[in-house]
Amino acid sequence: FIVKSFNSPYKCNLCTSLLVGLQRQGITCEVCGYSCHIACMDKVPKQCPVPPELMSRPYEVDVDRGQGTAYDGFVR
């Protein structure tokens, strides 16, 4: 993993919340492109590339994560 600065709003592939800040918001795998918070790094699946079912985001409402709610907003 390398520390990365994202130019536009981006979501963590693990917890799906936004990577916030102006610079160095998260980390990205140099091999598969999996991006997450530095705090989420310990929970990321160990195999690379990460299986597609763990990369996809569910379309249902998840109040705990803010998915599918107004809090989720228009960020993709």
C-alpha positions in Angstrom: 0.0 0.0 0.0 1.1 3.6 -0.7 -0.4 6.8 0.8 -2.5 8.6 -1.8 -4.1 12.0 -2.3 -7.4 11.8 -4.2 -8.4 14.7 -6.4 -12.1 14.1 -6.0 -14.3 12.7 -3.2 -13.6 8.9 -2.9 -15.1 6.2 -0.7 -13.1 3.6 1.3 -13.5 0.2 -0.3 -13.8 -1.4 3.1 -16.1 0.8 5.3 -17.6 2.8 2.4 -17.3 6.1 4.2 -15.6 9.1 2.5 -11.9 9.6 2.6 -11.7 13.1 4.0 -9.1 15.8 3.9 -7.2 17.7 1.2 -4.1 15.5 1.0 -3.1 12.0 2.0 -6.7 10.9 2.6 -6.0 7.2 2.4 -3.9 4.3 1.0 -4.1 2.4 -2.3 -2.7 -1.0 -3.3 -0.1 -0.5 -6.0 -1.1 -3.9 -7.6 -5.0 -3.9 -7.6 -6.0 -0.3 -6.8 -7.9 -1.2 -3.6 -8.2 2.1 -1.6 -9.1 2.6 2.1 -8.5 4.6 5.2 -5.2 4.1 7.0 -7.3 3.0 10.0 -9.1 0.3 7.9 -5.9 -1.2 6.5 -5.7 -3.9 9.2 -9.2 -5.2 8.2 -8.5 -5.4 4.4 -8.6 -8.9 2.9 -5.1 -10.3 2.6 -5.4 -11.7 -0.9 -4.5 -9.4 -3.8 -6.3 -8.7 -6.0 -9.2 -8.5 -3.7 -12.1 -10.8 -4.9 -14.8 -8.9 -6.9 -17.5 -9.7 -4.3 -15.5 -7.8 -1.7 -14.9 -4.8 -4.0 -18.6 -4.3 -5.0 -20.8 -2.0 -3.0 -24.3 -3.2 -2.1 -27.2 -1.1 -3.4 -29.5 -1.6 -0.4 -29.9 0.8 2.5 -27.4 0.4 5.4 -28.0 3.0 8.1 -24.8 2.1 10.0 -22.6 2.9 7.0 -24.9 5.6 5.5 -25.3 3.7 2.2 -28.4 4.4 0.3 -29.4 7.3 2.5 -29.3 11.1 2.2 -26.0 11.0 4.1 -24.6 8.9 1.2 -25.3 11.8 -1.2 -24.2 11.9 -4.8 -20.6 10.8 -4.4 -19.8 7.6 -6.3 
